[in-house]
Amino acid sequence: MKSLIGITTILTISLSAQAQNFDQLLNSVLSNNQAVASSRYANESELLNLKSENNLPDPEVEVEYQWGRHEVGDKFDINVSQGFDWPGVYRARGKAIATASRAMEFLDRSNYIDKKLEIKLLFIDIINARKNISLLKSRIGIMDELIDKYTHGQERGELTILDINKIKIERAKLNNSLSSIESDYEMLCSTLVGENGGKECNSLIEQLNEYPDDMILPVDNYEMMLTENNPMNNYSSLMSQSQAQMVQAEKLSRLPGFTLGYHHSWEDGDVFNGLVVGMTLPFFSTRHKVKAAKAMQQSLAYQEESVASQLHATMMGNRNKALSLHRQLDSYGKALGNDDNARLLKMALDGGQISILDYLGEMAYFLEARQDYLDLQYRYNQALAELNKYTLVTE
C-alpha cells in the first residue's frame, strides 16, 4: 500500500512538473512575441483616438486691420474665442470613453489568450512531428539492421537478392515518408522562431517531447469558465454599455453649443475691449447621429448574445469531440498493447516462421496502426487545447 501511494505521489509530481515546464515554454515565447505587443498598441491607439473626440475644439484667433481715408484713420480688431458643445456632452462622452477603456483591457487579454492558444497548438504540431519522426527512424533502423544482417553478417546468403531488394525498397519508402515529415517539421520550427520574435529556439524545441497533461473537465467547469474566464464576454458587455452612454452623449449634442471670446478694437484713437458670446444651433450636423448610435448599440447587444451562444456551442462541440477521441485512443491503445510487435515479428522471421515478404507486410501494417494511434493522440490534444482555452487565462 505504501509503495502504491509512493508511486502515485511521484507520478503526480512528475505530471505537475511537466505541466509547469510546458507553461514556462509557452510564456517564454509569448514574452518575445511581437504580435501581442502590436495588438496591444493598436488597441491603445484606437482608445486614444476615441479620447481625442472629446477634446474641446481649438481656440480661434482673428486679426482684422482696415485702412481708411486719412481724415478717418485706420481700424484694428483682434478676437480670441473658444467654442464648446453643451456642457453635459463632455461628461457623457467621458463616461462612454472610460467604459470603452475598461473594455479594451479585456480585449487585450482576449488577444493574449488567442495568441497563447495559437502557440500552444504550434507546440502540439511540433510534438506530433517529432513523434512521427522518431517512429519512422526506429523502423528505418530495423530495415538497416536487416539489410546489414543479410548482406554482410552471419546470415549472408540466407535471403535471395530479390528479398534483399524488397527490404531496400521498403526502406526507401520509409525514408521518403521521413523526408516529407522532416520538411514539415522544419517549417513548423521556422514558424516558432517567428512567434519567438525571430530569436533562436532550438533548446526550447528539444524540450517539446510530450503533450501537455490536459484533461477533460465536467461541463459545469467549462460553463463557469465561459462566464468568468472569457475576456470577450466582459469586452462585449462593456462595449454595449459604452455605446449606450454614447447614445446619451449624441442626444445631448443636439442642444446648442456656445462660443465665448474676447474682443479688442482700436478705432480713430479710441480703444474698445469687450466679450463675444455666440450660440451654435446644431440643426444639420447632428442629423441621424442619435439613430446611428442607437443602431450601433443594438448591434453590439445582438453581438454580445451571439458571441455567448457561439462560444457555448463551440465548447460543447469540442468537448464531445475530445470525449470521442479519448474513447478511440483508449480502445486503440489496448489493441496495440505494449507495441512489442516489431520484436515479435523479428523473432518469427529469424525462426523461419514467416517469409521476408510476410515480415515486410506485417511491419507495414503495424507501422500504419502506430501512425494512426499517433494521429489520434495528435487530434485529441488539439481538441483538448481548444477546449481548455480559457484555463490559459489563469496561467
Secondary structure by P-SEA (a helix, b strand, c coil): caaaaaaaaaaaaaaaaaaaaaaaaaaaaaaacaaaaaaaaaaaaaaaaaaaaaccccbbbbbbbbbccccbbbbbbbbbbccccccaaaaaaaaaaaaaaaaaaaaaaaaaaaaaaaaaaaaaaaaaaaaaaaaaaaaaaaaaaaaaaaccccccccccaaaaaaaaaaaaaaaaaaaaaaaaaaaaaaaaaaaacccccaaaaaacccccccccccaaaaaaaaccccaaaaaaaaaaaaaaaaaaaaaaaaccccccbbbbbbcccbbbbbbbbbbbcccccccaaaaaaaaaaaaaaaaaaaaaaaaaaaaaaaaaaaaaaaaaaaaaaaaacccaaaaaaaaaaaaccccaaaaaaaaaaaaaaaaaaaaaaaaaaaaaaaaaccccccc
